[in-house]
């Protein structure tokens, strides 16, 4: 964080100082909420959780070098006491962002936010110092913490914004007002909470409504291939830049293809030129993510050649998102178990099918180990059934549906599409899936593992990798 004294922070957040001998002492380290991350010069935000109260760690973090605690009650060590820690954290982030000379880029969407955010960051940091959201910390706590990690040297601040209802993104943009706003897509993730895709579009579009006008440098980056996103152009005064495969897109892809190993390649076209891209990531869905990143980078002054080179060198920065690892025995594990919704599930299955081309040449088979997609409301049965059917249409060798009723819907969809015999199987839990796979996998096989985060299917991928940990080649 930019250096601020405890007195300045107390004034910004409307707090009272307690047990602070010298209010002029500055916070020169990070603002953290995990006591294990507290170090010299840091400020510890003490949240009260369901199982843990951060206030109980106040003495520990000061012993580790933290200069003070942001707390909702006195804790017997240097503290700034406020009515609400979350509100205070947001106020501090708002103040710090206003002091920075950085360009703030915000993005949202139903699917692909984290992967696209990672691509944007990897492209922009080839140009200048860039700070970006770690993992998926895109809510009212994670976003301020990311903003507060920026320093005077930061030129680009890339923030992922999530939403579970109307007004959430408006709140986040008030904390950290963006100059460039990107909307990826409007899908069915959290549709059970929103009530419909139109409501999701209403919530996501709050990002472009928050942008400055075009004459003040505001830029809205919108997906030309998604009608609900494209329609958001009417909701902003910012300059509108379209990306996608549409011929009308300002930044578009031509000659899109997948390599034999399932990695996308295409010709990137921008208003200032064109250049070829071959990505290290897996799956055709990353083409849209890459175009979104390219549109942001081009708007911020990078050439097509610079962008294409950075995209071709970019890797996966966040865990369990199409994380491809080949075991010594030739079995490939694709761990995409961080989360799942219908759009990302379909994209992952298509990537698996593309990787299957190379697998079949080695005598291998494709396996889809799938679990529940959460928060789909009344659409849950139809969406799980559709994913099961798609696995069959893509000629996935074997579907392993893991879990309860939603998993049974996955298998039912596969069965009704023509997957009989042993081509699809329903198992009760992750351990049952592991036992099945350990007994049946053979060299050359490719295994996709994917479900919503609450299912915890990353344990399946981890167990399969541990079966042959010696000499694993991680890519």
C-alpha positions in Angstrom: 0.0 0.0 0.0 1.1 3.6 -0.5 2.5 4.8 2.9 -0.1 6.3 5.2 0.2 7.1 8.9 -2.1 5.5 11.4 -3.6 9.0 12.1 -4.3 9.5 8.4 -5.9 6.0 8.1 -8.1 6.7 11.2 -9.3 9.9 9.6 -10.1 8.2 6.3 -12.1 5.4 7.9 -13.7 7.4 10.6 -12.1 5.4 13.4 -10.6 6.0 16.8 -7.0 5.1 17.7 -6.5 2.9 20.7 -3.2 1.9 22.4 -1.2 3.7 19.7 1.8 5.5 21.2 2.7 7.3 18.0 -0.1 7.9 15.5 2.5 9.2 12.9 3.8 5.6 12.5 3.1 4.6 8.9 1.7 1.4 7.4 4.4 0.5 4.9 3.5 -3.1 4.3 0.4 -4.9 3.1 -3.2 -4.8 4.4 -4.1 -8.4 5.2 -7.0 -10.3 6.8 -5.1 -13.5 7.3 -3.0 -13.4 10.5 -0.4 -15.7 8.8 0.3 -13.0 6.2 0.9 -10.2 8.7 4.5 -8.9 8.7 6.6 -5.8 9.3 4.7 -2.6 8.5 1.4 -4.3 7.8 -2.1 -3.5 8.9 -4.3 -6.4 10.0 -8.1 -6.3 9.3 -9.8 -8.3 12.0 -13.0 -9.8 10.7 -15.4 -11.9 12.7 -16.2 -15.1 10.8 -18.4 -18.0 11.5 -15.7 -20.0 13.2 -12.8 -17.6 13.7 -12.7 -14.1 15.2 -9.7 -12.1 13.8 -9.6 -10.0 17.0 -8.3 -13.1 18.8 -5.1 -12.9 16.7 -4.4 -9.2 17.4 -1.4 -9.7 19.8 0.0 -12.3 17.4 0.0 -10.1 14.3 1.6 -7.2 16.2 4.3 -9.6 17.4 4.9 -10.5 13.7 5.5 -6.8 12.9 2.0 -5.4 12.1 1.9 -1.8 13.1 -1.8 -1.9 14.0 -5.1 -3.8 13.8 -8.2 -2.5 12.0 -10.8 -3.7 14.5 -14.4 -3.3 15.7 -13.4 -3.2 19.4 -10.2 -2.5 21.4 -7.8 -5.4 21.4 -5.1 -4.4 23.9 -2.6 -3.6 21.1 -2.3 -0.7 18.7 -5.7 -0.5 16.9 -7.9 1.7 14.8 -11.4 0.9 16.1 -14.3 1.4 13.7 -18.0 0.5 13.6 -17.7 -1.9 10.8 -14.4 -3.4 9.5 -15.6 -4.1 6.0 -17.0 -0.6 5.5 -13.7 0.8 6.8 -11.7 -1.4 4.5 -13.7 -0.2 1.5 -13.3 3.5 2.5 -9.5 3.0 2.8 -9.4 1.4 -0.6 -11.4 4.2 -2.2 -9.0 6.8 -0.7 -5.8 4.9 -1.8 -7.1 4.4 -5.4 -7.8 8.1 -5.7 -4.1 8.8 -4.7 -2.7 6.4 -7.3 -1.7 7.4 -10.8 -2.7 3.9 -12.0 -5.2 3.1 -14.7 -7.9 1.0 -13.2 -9.3 -1.9 -15.3 -12.4 -3.7 -14.0 -14.0 -6.8 -15.5 -17.0 -9.0 -14.9 -19.0 -11.7 -16.6 -20.8 -15.0 -15.9 -17.8 -17.2 -17.0 -14.1 -16.8 -17.6 -13.5 -13.8 -15.3 -10.5 -15.2 -13.5 -8.8 -16.7 -16.6 -9.3 -13.4 -18.5 -8.1 -11.3 -15.6 -5.0 -13.4 -15.5 -4.5 -12.9 -19.3 -5.0 -9.1 -19.0 -2.5 -8.9 -16.2 0.1 -11.0 -18.0 -0.2 -8.8 -21.2 -0.2 -5.5 -19.4 2.8 -6.3 -17.1 5.0 -6.6 -20.2 4.3 -2.9 -20.6 4.4 -1.5 -17.0 4.0 -2.6 -13.4 0.6 -4.2 -12.9 -1.3 -5.3 -9.8 -4.3 -7.7 -10.2 -6.8 -9.7 -8.2 -5.2 -12.9 -6.9 -7.3 -16.0 -7.7 -11.0 -15.1 -7.4 -11.0 -12.6 -4.6 -13.6 -10.5 -6.4 -16.0 -9.5 -3.6 -16.5 -6.7 -1.2 -13.5 -7.9 0.9 -11.1 -9.3 -1.7 -11.4 -6.4 -4.1 -10.4 -3.7 -1.5 -7.5 -5.8 -0.3 -6.3 -6.1 -3.9 -6.6 -2.4 -4.5 -4.7 -1.7 -1.3 -1.7 -3.8 -2.5 -1.0 -1.2 -5.2 2.0 1.1 -4.7 3.2 4.4 -6.2 4.9 2.3 -9.0 1.7 0.6 -10.1 0.6 1.7 -13.5 -2.2 -0.8 -14.1 -4.6 -2.1 -11.5 -6.8 -5.0 -12.8 -9.8 -5.9 -10.7 -12.2 -8.8 -11.1 -15.7 -8.0 -9.9 -18.2 -10.6 -9.0 -21.9 -10.2 -8.2 -24.7 -12.3 -6.7 -27.4 -9.7 -7.0 -28.4 -6.3 -8.4 -26.3 -3.5 -6.9 -23.2 -5.6 -6.0 -21.1 -4.3 -8.9 -22.3 -0.8 -8.4 -21.0 -1.0 -4.8 -17.6 -2.3 -6.0 -17.2 0.4 -8.6 -17.9 3.0 -6.0 -15.0 1.7 -4.0 -12.7 1.4 -6.9 -13.9 3.6 -9.9 -12.6 2.0 -13.1 -11.5 3.8 -16.2 -11.7 0.7 -18.4 -14.6 -1.7 -17.9 -14.9 -5.2 -19.6 -18.0 -7.4 -19.7 -17.3 -10.9 -20.9 -20.7 -12.6 -21.2 -24.1 -13.1 -19.6 -24.7 -16.8 -18.9 -26.4 -18.9 -16.3 -24.0 -18.9 -13.4 -25.9 -18.0 -10.2 -29.2 -17.9 -12.3 -31.0 -19.4 -9.3 -30.1 -16.3 -7.2 -30.7 -13.7 -9.9 -33.9 -15.1 -11.3 -33.0 -15.0 -15.0 -30.4 -13.9 -17.6 -32.0 -10.5 -18.0 -31.5 -9.8 -14.3 -27.9 -11.0 -14.6 -27.4 -8.6 -17.5 -28.8 -5.8 -15.5 -26.3 -6.5 -12.7 -23.3 -7.0 -14.9 -24.1 -3.8 -16.8 -23.6 -1.7 -13.7 -19.9 -1.8 -14.6 -20.3 0.1 -17.8 -22.7 2.6 -16.2 -19.9 3.5 -13.7 -17.3 4.4 -16.4 -16.3 8.0 -17.1 -17.4 9.5 -20.4 -15.4 8.9 -23.6 -14.0 12.5 -23.5 -12.7 11.7 -20.0 -11.0 8.5 -21.1 -13.7 6.0 -20.2 -13.7 2.8 -22.3 -16.3 0.0 -22.3 -15.0 -3.3 -23.7 -18.0 -5.4 -24.8 -18.5 -8.9 -26.2 -19.8 -8.5 -29.8 -20.9 -12.2 -29.8 -23.2 -11.9 -26.8 -26.4 -9.9 -27.6 -27.0 -9.1 -23.9 -23.5 -7.7 -23.5 -23.5 -5.9 -26.8 -26.8 -4.2 -25.8 -24.9 -2.6 -22.8 -23.4 -0.1 -25.2 -26.6 2.0 -24.6 -26.0 2.1 -20.9 -22.6 3.9 -21.0 -21.2 7.3 -21.9 -17.8 5.7 -22.4 -16.1 4.8 -25.7 -17.3 1.4 -26.8 -14.9 -1.2 -28.1 -16.3 -4.6 -29.3 -14.3 -7.8 -29.2 -15.2 -11.3 -30.6 -15.3 -13.4 -33.7 -18.0 -11.2 -35.3 -16.9 -9.3 -38.4 -18.2 -6.1 -36.7 -15.8 -6.5 -33.7 -13.0 -4.0 -33.4 -10.8 -6.7 -32.0 -11.5 -10.0 -33.5 -10.1 -13.5 -34.2 -9.9 -15.1 -37.6 -8.8 -18.6 -38.7 -9.5 -20.0 -35.2 -8.3 -23.6 -34.7 -7.1 -26.0 -32.0 -3.8 -27.7 -32.1 -3.7 -31.5 -31.7 -3.2 -30.9 -28.0 -6.2 -28.7 -27.6 -4.5 -25.3 -27.5 -6.1 -22.5 -29.5 -4.4 -20.6 -32.3 -5.8 -17.7 -34.3 -5.0 -14.5 -36.1 -5.5 -11.5 -33.9 -6.9 -8.4 -35.7 -6.9 -5.0 -34.1 -7.6 -1.5 -35.5 -3.8 -1.0 -35.7 -2.8 -4.3 -37.2 -2.8 -8.1 -37.1 -0.6 -10.8 -35.6 -0.8 -14.6 -35.0 -1.4 -16.1 -31.6 -0.8 -19.7 -30.4 -1.8 -20.0 -26.8 -0.3 -22.2 -24.0 -3.8 -22.6 -22.4 -6.2 -25.3 -23.3 -9.7 -25.0 -24.9 -11.3 -22.9 -27.6 -13.1 -20.8 -25.0 -9.8 -19.1 -24.3 -10.0 -17.4 -27.7 -12.8 -15.1 -26.4 -10.9 -14.5 -23.2 -7.7 -13.6 -25.2 -9.7 -11.2 -27.4 -11.1 -9.5 -24.4 -7.5 -9.1 -23.0 -6.3 -7.9 -26.3 -9.0 -5.3 -26.6 -8.1 -3.9 -23.1 -4.4 -3.9 -24.0 -4.9 -2.2 -27.3 -7.0 0.5 -25.8 -4.1 1.1 -23.3 -1.6 1.6 -26.1 -0.1 -1.8 -26.9 0.4 -2.9 -30.6 -1.0 -6.1 -32.1 2.5 -7.7 -32.2 3.1 -6.9 -28.5 -0.2 -8.3 -27.5 0.1 -11.4 -29.6 3.5 -12.2 -28.2 2.3 -11.7 -24.6 -0.8 -13.9 -25.2 1.3 -16.6 -26.7 3.5 -16.7 -23.7 0.8 -16.4 -21.0 0.1 -19.3 -18.8 -2.5 -20.2 -16.1 -1.9 -18.2 -12.9 -4.8 -19.5 -10.8 -5.1 -23.1 -9.5 -7.5 -25.8 -10.7 -8.5 -24.0 -14.0 -7.7 -26.3 -16.9 -4.5 -27.2 -15.0 -3.0 -29.9 -17.3 -0.5 -32.4 -15.8 0.9 -35.5 -17.4 1.9 -38.4 -15.1 5.0 -40.4 -15.8 2.9 -43.3 -17.1 1.4 -41.1 -19.8 -2.0 -40.4 -18.2 -3.0 -36.7 -18.4 -5.0 -35.1 -15.7 -7.0 -31.9 -16.5 -7.9 -30.3 -13.2 -10.7 -27.8 -13.9 -12.3 -28.3 -10.5 -12.3 -24.8 -9.1 -15.9 -24.1 -10.2 -18.5 -24.9 -12.8 -21.5 -23.5 -14.6 -23.1 -24.7 -17.8 -21.0 -22.4 -20.1 -17.7 -23.4 -18.5 -18.7 -27.1 -18.4 -19.4 -27.1 -22.1 -16.1 -25.3 -22.8 -14.1 -27.8 -20.8 -15.8 -30.8 -22.5 -15.0 -29.3 -25.9 -11.4 -28.9 -24.8 -11.3 -32.5 -23.6 -12.6 -33.6 -27.0 -9.9 -31.7 -28.8 -7.2 -33.2 -26.5 -8.7 -36.6 -27.3 -7.5 -36.4 -30.9 -3.9 -36.7 -29.6 -4.9 -39.2 -27.0 -6.5 -41.6 -29.5 -3.3 -41.5 -31.6 -1.5 -42.9 -28.5 -4.2 -45.5 -27.8 -5.7 -43.4 -25.0 -9.3 -42.5 -24.1 -11.0 -39.4 -22.7 -12.7 -39.4 -19.3 -15.0 -36.7 -18.0 -15.3 -36.8 -14.2 -18.1 -34.4 -13.5 -20.2 -33.2 -10.5 -22.9 -30.8 -9.6 -23.2 -27.3 -11.0 -24.6 -25.2 -8.1 -27.0 -22.3 -8.0 -29.0 -23.1 -11.1 -32.4 -23.0 -9.5 -35.2 -24.3 -11.7 -32.7 -24.7 -14.6 -30.7 -27.4 -12.7 -32.3 -30.5 -14.2 -32.3 -29.3 -17.8 -28.7 -28.0 -17.6 -27.2 -31.2 -16.0 -29.1 -33.3 -18.5 -27.7 -31.1 -21.4 -24.1 -31.5 -20.2 -24.5 -35.3 -20.0 -25.9 -35.3 -23.6 -23.0 -33.1 -24.8 -20.4 -35.5 -23.4 -21.9 -38.2 -25.6 -22.1 -35.9 -28.7 -18.4 -35.0 -28.3 -17.5 -38.7 -28.2 -16.0 -38.5 -24.7 -14.9 -42.0 -23.9 -16.4 -42.3 -20.5 -18.5 -40.1 -18.2 -18.1 -40.5 -14.4 -20.9 -38.6 -12.7 -20.0 -38.0 -9.1 -22.4 -37.2 -6.2 -26.1 -37.0 -5.6 -29.2 -36.2 -7.6 -27.5 -33.7 -9.9 -24.9 -36.3 -10.9 -27.7 -38.7 -11.7 -29.2 -36.1 -14.0 -25.8 -35.9 -15.8 -25.8 -39.7 -16.3 -29.4 -39.7 -17.4 -28.7 -37.1 -20.0 -25.8 -39.3 -21.3 -28.0 -42.4 -21.2 -30.8 -40.7 -23.2 -28.3 -39.5 -25.8 -27.2 -43.1 -26.4 -24.5 -43.7 -23.8 -25.3 -47.2 -22.6 -23.3 -50.1 -21.1 -20.2 -48.9 -19.3 -19.8 -45.6 -21.3 -21.3 -43.7 -18.3 -21.4 -44.4 -14.6 -22.7 -42.8 -11.5 -20.7 -43.0 -8.3 -21.5 -41.8 -4.9 -18.5 -39.6 -4.0 -15.0 -38.5 -4.8 -13.4 -41.6 -3.2 -15.5 -43.9 -5.3 -14.4 -42.0 -8.4 -10.8 -42.3 -7.4 -11.1 -46.1 -6.8 -12.8 -46.5 -10.2 -10.2 -44.5 -12.1 -7.2 -46.1 -10.4 -8.4 -49.5 -11.5 -9.2 -48.5 -15.1 -6.8 -45.8 -16.3 -4.2 -46.7 -18.8 -1.3 -44.8 -20.6 -2.5 -42.2 -23.0 -5.8 -41.5 -21.2 -6.9 -37.9 -20.6 -9.1 -37.2 -17.5 -11.1 -34.0 -17.1 -12.2 -33.3 -13.5 -14.8 -30.5 -13.1 -17.7 -29.5 -10.8 -18.7 -26.5 -8.7 -16.3 -25.6 -5.9 -18.6 -26.9 -3.2 -18.3 -30.5 -4.5 -14.5 -30.5 -3.9 -13.6 -32.7 -6.9 -10.0 -31.3 -6.9 -9.4 -34.1 -4.4 -9.9 -36.6 -7.3 -7.4 -34.9 -9.4 -4.9 -34.7 -6.6 -5.3 -38.3 -5.7 -4.8 -39.4 -9.3 -1.6 -37.3 -9.5 -0.3 -38.7 -6.2 -0.7 -42.2 -7.7 2.3 -41.4 -9.9 4.0 -38.4 -8.3 7.5 -39.3 -9.2 8.7 -37.3 -12.2 5.4 -35.6 -12.9 5.7 -33.1 -15.8 3.4 -30.2 -15.0 2.6 -27.9 -17.9 
